[in-house]
């Protein structure tokens, strides 16, 4: 409906453009305000309509449904999911929507804290989206936002003066995404100053500390076999000025790093060629490499083995709407396989989290940010080089070697959600292939590499949303992780748990609350 109003030329002319035969210019501003007010009204109406499309039950209807296992309401037939029969009424049940690394980490945390967990996944296996095939880089501390005053300037410049080599791109088609305009308003508000840039790094560093505390526990559980093999991370900067600007932000946030003496990296041809092109390089020893898909599988197996009576995962199960009482308390969710009851509901569905919260009248400002990933065998000529031993973060791409498999990731396009049938021949993958030749003198054989694209869920400030919904007090959001789902999923799970128990100091985690955004 908003789109129809935005693109209705007659309405626009009537509301905004001054008519030639009317000399009074003052009405133009008034009509513009009326036009914007009408957009706000339609937005609120749409939210109300989405909210009212849920299913509301009285106490008597809830009792009848549990007794008869079927209920006719609002011309819909509700079916009772058999998983409800297995519920242990003596423990709280958390229903998690989304079976990627974020949802699985959340499940593990809640199981450890005594909850029963039902995890629903609409696909036939876990981690089929961004968690399936990504850059394999574990970076709990290093936060170089995908959206900032620097990237916004670069993307706008690339939009005005497009080139084939631009690695950061923006499409105005993205504003047709649900909540696209709200995302843009908040991005311009939260990501265009040095103060906000520094604050974002400090906030994400706090989350990194929590992540590292939780990650130490994960290491002891045996979930990280053949992982974390890199010696650390090297970050390369084309500009010494920009590199030092990033370093200052790291210092303020308490991130430990070292400026690299390039003379110590002159033993290998690849190293010499690489370091000649970058005047400023820093090293971080906390960053490493980790296979997200394998961690997801290991987490699932651990939950099934150690909590067989408290953990259930339902594949091919798709969320449809919420079941709630007239006090906005969510009782369950209606799925394509029946109604699933629970005591708490955590939305961990990545980019699609915004479609779920939309049913509750909440606009989740998450935008698809497409990226490309290539997997290739480590060339024999690269053995012993930094390409073999370190995680590398360059301005145009990131690389890590895990078990002799290179993962090359990079390029970003903020656009409508889209999945390519031929990612190898898209501009993002072609730039990565070209960069490997220019930076490392490595020719990637297109017949022997694997290429995939994915849409990362990007918030206006590239900080994660960890929040309890204000009007639905037993619904929580753990989404908007951008490129750091695996890097901070365990810290996020801990924060959501604390929000559920009401143990947190509100000031500690307000930086990740949904209320930091306008018009949501």
C-alpha positions as CSV (number, residue, x, y, z in Angstrom):
1,X,0.0,0.0,0.0
2,X,2.9,2.4,0.8
3,X,4.5,1.6,-2.5
4,X,1.2,2.5,-4.3
5,X,1.2,5.9,-2.6
6,X,4.9,6.5,-3.2
7,X,4.6,5.8,-6.9
8,X,1.2,7.4,-7.5
9,X,2.2,10.5,-9.6
10,X,-1.2,12.1,-9.4
11,X,-1.3,11.9,-5.7
12,X,2.2,13.2,-5.4
13,X,1.4,16.2,-7.7
14,X,-1.7,17.0,-5.7
15,X,0.1,16.8,-2.3
16,X,3.5,18.1,-3.0
17,X,3.9,20.0,-6.3
18,X,2.6,23.5,-6.2
19,X,0.1,24.2,-8.9
20,X,1.2,26.9,-11.4
21,X,-2.0,28.9,-11.2
22,X,-1.9,29.2,-7.4
23,X,0.7,31.8,-6.3
24,X,0.7,30.9,-2.6
25,X,3.9,29.0,-2.1
26,X,3.3,28.3,1.6
27,X,0.8,25.5,0.8
28,X,3.6,23.3,-0.7
29,X,5.2,22.7,2.7
30,X,1.8,22.0,4.3
31,X,0.9,19.5,1.6
32,X,4.2,17.8,2.0
33,X,3.6,17.4,5.7
34,X,0.1,16.0,4.8
35,X,1.7,13.6,2.4
36,X,4.3,12.4,5.0
37,X,1.5,12.1,7.6
38,X,-0.5,9.9,5.2
39,X,2.5,7.6,4.7
40,X,2.8,7.3,8.5
41,X,-0.9,6.6,8.8
42,X,-0.7,3.9,6.2
43,X,2.4,2.4,7.9
44,X,0.6,2.2,11.2
45,X,-2.5,0.8,9.6
46,X,-0.4,-1.9,7.9
47,X,1.2,-2.8,11.2
48,X,-2.2,-3.1,12.8
49,X,-3.5,-5.2,10.0
50,X,-0.5,-7.6,10.3
51,X,-0.9,-7.8,14.0
52,X,-4.7,-8.6,13.7
53,X,-3.9,-11.4,11.2
54,X,-2.6,-13.5,14.2
55,X,-5.0,-15.9,16.0
56,X,-6.4,-14.7,19.3
57,X,-7.8,-17.3,21.8
58,X,-9.8,-17.0,25.0
59,X,-9.1,-19.2,28.0
60,X,-12.0,-21.4,27.1
61,X,-10.8,-21.8,23.5
62,X,-7.3,-22.7,24.7
63,X,-8.8,-25.4,27.0
64,X,-11.0,-26.8,24.3
65,X,-8.0,-26.9,21.8
66,X,-5.8,-28.8,24.3
67,X,-8.6,-31.2,25.0
68,X,-9.9,-31.9,21.4
69,X,-6.5,-31.3,19.6
70,X,-8.4,-29.3,16.9
71,X,-10.2,-26.0,16.9
72,X,-12.1,-24.0,14.4
73,X,-11.4,-20.2,14.7
74,X,-11.6,-17.3,12.3
75,X,-12.5,-19.6,9.5
76,X,-9.2,-21.6,10.1
77,X,-8.8,-25.1,11.4
78,X,-6.0,-25.2,14.0
79,X,-4.3,-28.6,14.5
80,X,-2.5,-29.6,17.6
81,X,1.2,-30.5,16.9
82,X,2.1,-33.8,18.4
83,X,5.3,-32.3,19.9
84,X,3.1,-30.7,22.5
85,X,2.3,-34.1,24.0
86,X,6.0,-34.6,24.7
87,X,6.4,-31.3,26.6
88,X,7.5,-31.5,30.1
89,X,5.2,-29.3,32.1
90,X,7.7,-29.0,35.0
91,X,10.2,-27.0,32.9
92,X,9.9,-23.9,30.8
93,X,9.8,-24.6,27.0
94,X,11.6,-22.2,24.6
95,X,10.6,-22.3,21.0
96,X,13.4,-21.2,18.7
97,X,12.6,-20.2,15.1
98,X,15.6,-20.7,12.8
99,X,18.1,-23.6,12.6
100,X,21.3,-21.8,11.6
101,X,24.3,-21.3,13.9
102,X,22.6,-18.5,15.8
103,X,19.5,-20.7,16.6
104,X,21.6,-23.7,17.5
105,X,23.8,-21.7,19.8
106,X,20.7,-20.3,21.5
107,X,19.3,-23.8,21.9
108,X,22.5,-25.0,23.5
109,X,22.6,-22.1,25.9
110,X,19.0,-22.6,27.0
111,X,19.4,-26.4,27.4
112,X,22.4,-25.8,29.6
113,X,20.2,-23.5,31.8
114,X,17.5,-26.0,32.3
115,X,15.0,-25.2,29.6
116,X,13.3,-27.6,27.2
117,X,13.8,-26.5,23.6
118,X,11.8,-26.9,20.4
119,X,13.8,-25.7,17.4
120,X,11.9,-25.3,14.1
121,X,13.6,-25.1,10.7
122,X,11.7,-24.8,7.5
123,X,14.3,-26.5,5.4
124,X,15.2,-30.2,5.6
125,X,18.5,-29.7,7.3
126,X,20.2,-27.1,9.6
127,X,22.3,-24.2,8.4
128,X,21.3,-23.9,4.8
129,X,21.6,-20.2,4.4
130,X,24.6,-18.0,5.5
131,X,25.8,-20.6,8.0
132,X,26.2,-23.2,5.2
133,X,29.1,-21.7,3.3
134,X,30.8,-18.5,4.4
135,X,34.2,-17.0,5.0
136,X,35.1,-19.3,7.9
137,X,36.6,-16.3,9.8
138,X,36.1,-16.1,13.6
139,X,36.5,-12.5,14.6
140,X,34.9,-11.8,18.0
141,X,36.7,-8.5,18.4
142,X,37.6,-7.0,15.0
143,X,34.6,-4.9,14.0
144,X,34.9,-3.0,10.7
145,X,31.3,-2.2,10.1
146,X,29.7,-3.1,6.7
147,X,27.7,0.1,7.1
148,X,29.5,3.3,8.3
149,X,30.3,6.9,7.2
150,X,33.2,5.5,5.2
151,X,31.2,2.7,3.4
152,X,28.2,4.9,2.8
153,X,30.4,7.5,1.1
154,X,32.1,4.8,-1.0
155,X,28.8,3.1,-2.0
156,X,27.2,6.5,-3.0
157,X,30.3,7.4,-5.0
158,X,30.2,4.0,-6.8
159,X,26.5,4.5,-7.5
160,X,27.1,7.9,-9.1
161,X,30.3,6.9,-10.9
162,X,29.9,3.1,-11.4
163,X,33.0,1.0,-12.3
164,X,33.5,-2.7,-12.9
165,X,36.0,-2.8,-10.0
166,X,33.8,-1.4,-7.3
167,X,33.5,-3.8,-4.4
168,X,30.9,-1.9,-2.3
169,X,27.6,-1.2,-4.1
170,X,24.2,0.1,-3.2
171,X,21.0,-0.4,-5.2
172,X,17.9,1.8,-4.5
173,X,15.8,-1.3,-5.3
174,X,16.7,-2.2,-1.7
175,X,14.2,0.4,-0.5
176,X,11.4,-1.8,-1.9
177,X,12.4,-4.4,0.8
178,X,10.0,-4.4,3.8
179,X,11.2,-1.7,6.1
180,X,13.7,-0.4,3.5
181,X,13.0,3.3,4.0
182,X,13.1,2.9,7.8
183,X,16.5,1.1,7.4
184,X,17.9,4.0,5.4
185,X,16.7,6.7,7.8
186,X,18.3,4.9,10.7
187,X,21.5,4.2,8.8
188,X,21.9,7.9,8.0
189,X,21.1,8.7,11.6
190,X,23.4,6.1,13.3
191,X,26.3,5.5,11.0
192,X,27.5,8.8,9.6
193,X,29.7,10.2,12.4
194,X,33.0,9.4,14.0
195,X,31.4,9.3,17.4
196,X,28.9,6.7,16.3
197,X,31.7,4.8,14.6
198,X,33.8,4.7,17.8
199,X,30.7,3.8,19.9
200,X,29.8,0.9,17.6
201,X,33.3,-0.6,18.0
202,X,33.1,-0.2,21.8
203,X,29.7,-1.8,21.9
204,X,30.7,-4.7,19.7
205,X,33.9,-5.1,21.8
206,X,31.8,-5.6,24.9
207,X,29.9,-8.3,23.1
208,X,33.3,-9.8,22.0
209,X,34.3,-10.1,25.6
210,X,31.1,-12.0,26.4
211,X,31.6,-14.1,23.3
212,X,35.1,-15.1,24.4
213,X,34.0,-16.1,27.9
214,X,31.3,-18.3,26.3
215,X,33.7,-19.6,23.7
216,X,36.1,-20.9,26.3
217,X,33.3,-23.1,27.6
218,X,32.6,-24.3,24.0
219,X,36.2,-25.3,23.5
220,X,36.0,-27.6,26.6
221,X,32.9,-29.4,25.1
222,X,34.9,-30.8,22.2
223,X,32.9,-29.0,19.4
224,X,36.0,-27.5,17.8
225,X,38.0,-30.4,16.5
226,X,40.4,-29.4,13.6
227,X,39.4,-25.8,13.9
228,X,41.2,-22.6,15.0
229,X,44.3,-23.4,13.0
230,X,45.5,-19.9,12.0
231,X,48.3,-18.1,13.9
232,X,46.2,-14.9,14.0
233,X,44.9,-12.2,11.7
234,X,46.7,-9.6,9.5
235,X,44.6,-6.5,8.5
236,X,45.9,-4.5,5.6
237,X,45.1,-0.8,4.8
238,X,45.8,1.1,1.6
239,X,45.9,4.3,3.6
240,X,48.1,4.8,6.7
241,X,45.7,7.6,7.8
242,X,42.7,5.3,7.6
243,X,44.6,2.4,9.2
244,X,45.6,4.6,12.2
245,X,42.0,5.9,12.5
246,X,40.8,2.3,12.8
247,X,43.7,1.6,15.3
248,X,42.6,4.5,17.5
249,X,39.1,3.1,17.6
250,X,40.5,-0.3,18.6
251,X,42.6,1.3,21.4
252,X,39.5,3.1,22.8
253,X,37.7,-0.2,22.8
254,X,40.5,-2.1,24.5
255,X,41.3,-4.4,21.5
256,X,44.8,-5.7,21.6
257,X,46.8,-5.4,18.3
258,X,50.3,-4.8,17.1
259,X,51.6,-2.7,14.2
260,X,53.4,-5.1,11.9
261,X,57.1,-4.8,11.0
262,X,57.0,-5.7,7.3
263,X,60.7,-6.7,7.2
264,X,59.8,-9.8,9.1
265,X,57.6,-11.0,6.2
266,X,60.1,-11.1,3.3
267,X,60.9,-14.8,3.2
268,X,58.2,-15.8,0.7
269,X,57.5,-14.3,-2.8
270,X,53.7,-14.0,-2.0
271,X,54.5,-12.2,1.3
272,X,56.9,-9.7,-0.3
273,X,54.5,-8.9,-3.1
274,X,51.6,-8.5,-0.7
275,X,53.3,-6.2,1.9
276,X,54.7,-3.9,-0.8
277,X,51.1,-2.9,-1.7
278,X,50.0,-1.9,1.8
279,X,51.7,0.8,3.9
280,X,49.9,0.0,7.1
281,X,49.3,-3.5,8.6
282,X,48.2,-4.6,12.0
283,X,48.1,-8.0,13.6
284,X,45.4,-9.4,16.0
285,X,46.0,-12.7,17.8
286,X,42.4,-13.4,18.9
287,X,41.0,-13.7,15.3
288,X,41.1,-17.2,13.8
289,X,39.3,-19.6,11.4
290,X,36.3,-21.8,12.0
291,X,34.0,-23.8,9.8
292,X,30.5,-22.6,10.6
293,X,28.7,-25.5,9.0
294,X,30.8,-28.0,10.9
295,X,30.2,-26.1,14.2
296,X,26.5,-26.2,13.5
297,X,26.5,-29.9,13.0
298,X,28.7,-30.5,16.1
299,X,26.3,-28.3,18.2
300,X,23.3,-30.2,16.9
301,X,24.8,-33.6,17.7
302,X,25.8,-32.4,21.2
303,X,22.3,-31.2,22.0
304,X,20.8,-34.5,20.8
305,X,23.3,-36.6,22.7
306,X,23.3,-34.7,26.0
307,X,19.7,-33.5,26.2
308,X,17.6,-36.2,24.5
309,X,14.5,-35.6,26.6
310,X,14.7,-31.8,26.5
311,X,15.6,-31.1,22.9
312,X,13.5,-31.5,19.7
313,X,14.2,-30.2,16.2
314,X,11.4,-30.1,13.7
315,X,12.5,-29.9,10.0
316,X,10.3,-28.8,7.2
317,X,8.3,-26.7,9.7
318,X,7.4,-23.2,8.6
319,X,6.1,-20.4,10.8
320,X,2.7,-19.0,9.7
321,X,1.4,-16.8,12.6
322,X,1.3,-16.4,16.4
323,X,-1.3,-17.7,18.7
324,X,-1.9,-15.3,21.6
325,X,-4.4,-14.3,24.2
326,X,-6.0,-10.8,24.4
327,X,-3.2,-9.5,26.6
328,X,-0.7,-9.9,23.7
329,X,0.9,-12.8,25.5
330,X,2.1,-15.4,22.9
331,X,0.9,-18.9,23.7
332,X,2.3,-20.6,20.6
333,X,3.0,-20.4,16.9
334,X,0.9,-21.9,14.1
335,X,3.0,-23.7,11.5
336,X,2.4,-25.7,8.4
337,X,2.4,-28.8,10.6
338,X,0.3,-27.6,13.5
339,X,0.3,-25.3,16.5
340,X,3.4,-25.5,18.8
341,X,3.0,-24.2,22.3
342,X,5.8,-22.7,24.4
343,X,6.6,-20.4,27.3
344,X,9.1,-18.2,25.4
345,X,9.8,-17.6,21.7
346,X,13.2,-16.6,20.2
347,X,13.4,-15.4,16.6
348,X,16.7,-16.4,15.1
349,X,15.8,-16.6,11.5
350,X,18.4,-14.2,10.0
351,X,17.1,-12.0,7.3
352,X,13.7,-13.6,7.5
353,X,13.3,-12.6,11.1
354,X,11.7,-9.3,9.8
355,X,8.8,-11.2,8.2
356,X,8.1,-12.9,11.5
357,X,8.2,-9.8,13.7
358,X,6.1,-8.1,11.1
359,X,3.2,-10.3,12.3
360,X,3.6,-8.6,15.7
361,X,3.5,-5.1,14.2
362,X,7.3,-4.6,14.6
363,X,9.4,-3.4,11.7
364,X,12.8,-5.1,12.0
365,X,15.3,-2.9,10.1
366,X,17.3,-5.6,8.4
367,X,18.5,-5.3,4.9
368,X,19.9,-8.0,2.6
369,X,23.6,-7.4,2.0
370,X,24.8,-9.9,-0.7
371,X,28.3,-11.3,-0.6
372,X,30.3,-13.9,-2.5
373,X,32.5,-16.7,-1.2
374,X,34.9,-19.0,-3.1
375,X,36.5,-22.2,-1.9
376,X,39.7,-23.5,-3.5
377,X,42.5,-25.8,-2.7
378,X,45.5,-24.1,-1.2
379,X,48.1,-23.9,-4.1
380,X,51.4,-25.6,-3.6
381,X,53.1,-22.3,-4.3
382,X,51.4,-20.7,-1.3
383,X,52.7,-23.2,1.3
384,X,54.5,-21.5,4.1
385,X,53.2,-18.0,3.2
386,X,50.9,-15.8,5.2
387,X,48.1,-17.2,2.9
388,X,48.8,-20.6,4.5
389,X,49.3,-19.5,8.1
390,X,47.2,-16.4,8.8
391,X,43.7,-15.0,8.4
392,X,44.0,-12.1,6.0
393,X,41.7,-9.1,5.9
394,X,42.3,-6.9,2.8
395,X,40.3,-3.9,1.7
396,X,38.6,-5.9,-1.1
397,X,38.5,-9.5,0.3
398,X,39.1,-11.7,3.3
399,X,40.9,-15.1,3.1
400,X,41.6,-18.0,5.5
401,X,43.1,-21.4,5.0
402,X,41.3,-24.2,7.0
403,X,42.6,-27.7,6.5
404,X,44.2,-26.8,3.1
405,X,41.0,-25.2,1.9
406,X,41.0,-21.5,1.1
407,X,37.9,-19.5,1.7
408,X,37.9,-16.2,-0.1
409,X,35.0,-13.8,0.7
410,X,34.3,-10.3,-0.2
411,X,32.3,-7.6,-2.1
412,X,29.0,-6.3,-0.8
413,X,25.8,-5.2,-2.5
414,X,22.9,-3.8,-0.5
415,X,19.9,-4.8,-2.6
416,X,16.6,-6.7,-2.6
417,X,16.9,-10.3,-1.5
418,X,18.1,-12.5,-4.4
419,X,19.6,-15.9,-4.9
420,X,21.7,-16.4,-8.0
421,X,21.6,-19.6,-10.1
422,X,25.1,-18.8,-11.4
423,X,27.1,-16.9,-8.8
424,X,30.4,-17.8,-10.5
425,X,29.7,-15.4,-13.4
426,X,28.4,-12.5,-11.3
427,X,30.5,-9.4,-10.7
428,X,31.3,-10.2,-7.0
429,X,32.9,-13.6,-7.8
430,X,34.7,-12.3,-10.8
431,X,36.3,-9.5,-8.8
432,X,37.5,-12.0,-6.1
433,X,39.1,-14.1,-8.8
434,X,40.8,-11.1,-10.3
435,X,41.9,-9.9,-6.9
436,X,43.6,-13.3,-6.2
437,X,45.6,-12.8,-9.3
438,X,46.6,-9.2,-8.6
439,X,47.3,-9.6,-4.9
440,X,48.9,-13.1,-4.8
441,X,49.6,-14.0,-8.4
442,X,47.3,-17.0,-8.1
443,X,45.1,-18.1,-11.0
444,X,42.0,-19.8,-9.7
445,X,40.7,-22.5,-12.0
446,X,37.0,-21.9,-12.4
447,X,36.5,-25.6,-13.1
448,X,37.8,-26.7,-9.7
449,X,36.5,-24.0,-7.3
450,X,33.1,-23.7,-5.5
451,X,31.3,-20.4,-5.5
452,X,28.3,-19.3,-3.5
453,X,26.5,-16.0,-2.7
454,X,24.5,-15.3,0.4
455,X,22.4,-12.4,1.7
456,X,23.7,-11.3,5.1
457,X,21.2,-9.6,7.5
458,X,22.5,-6.1,7.8
459,X,21.1,-3.6,10.4
460,X,21.4,0.2,10.0
461,X,24.5,0.4,12.3
462,X,25.7,-3.2,11.6
463,X,25.2,-4.0,15.3
464,X,23.2,-7.1,16.2
465,X,19.6,-6.9,17.5
466,X,19.3,-8.6,20.9
467,X,16.0,-7.5,22.3
468,X,12.8,-8.4,24.1
469,X,9.7,-7.1,22.3
470,X,8.1,-4.4,24.4
471,X,4.4,-5.4,23.8
472,X,4.9,-9.1,23.6
473,X,6.9,-9.8,26.7
474,X,7.7,-13.4,26.0
475,X,9.1,-12.9,22.5
476,X,12.8,-12.2,21.9
477,X,14.9,-11.3,18.8
478,X,18.4,-12.6,18.1
479,X,19.0,-11.4,14.6
480,X,20.9,-9.0,12.3
481,X,24.3,-10.5,12.7
482,X,25.7,-9.3,9.3
483,X,28.9,-11.1,8.7
484,X,29.5,-12.1,12.3
485,X,26.9,-14.8,13.1
486,X,29.4,-17.5,13.9
487,X,31.8,-15.0,15.5
488,X,29.4,-13.8,18.2
489,X,26.6,-16.3,18.3
490,X,27.5,-17.7,21.8
491,X,27.8,-14.2,23.3
492,X,24.4,-13.3,21.8
493,X,22.8,-16.5,23.2
494,X,24.1,-15.5,26.7
495,X,22.6,-12.0,26.5
496,X,19.2,-13.4,25.3
497,X,19.2,-15.8,28.2
498,X,19.9,-12.9,30.6
499,X,17.1,-10.9,29.1
500,X,14.7,-13.9,29.5
501,X,15.6,-14.2,33.2
502,X,15.6,-10.4,33.8
503,X,19.1,-10.6,35.3
504,X,20.8,-7.9,33.1
505,X,21.6,-4.4,34.0
506,X,19.7,-2.6,31.3
507,X,22.5,-0.2,30.6
508,X,24.8,-3.1,29.7
509,X,22.8,-4.3,26.6
510,X,20.8,-1.3,25.6
511,X,23.1,-0.8,22.6
512,X,21.6,-3.9,21.1
513,X,18.0,-3.2,21.9
514,X,15.5,-2.6,19.2
515,X,14.5,0.7,20.8
516,X,17.7,2.3,19.4
517,X,16.0,2.6,16.0
518,X,13.3,5.1,15.0
519,X,9.9,4.1,13.5
520,X,10.1,0.4,14.2
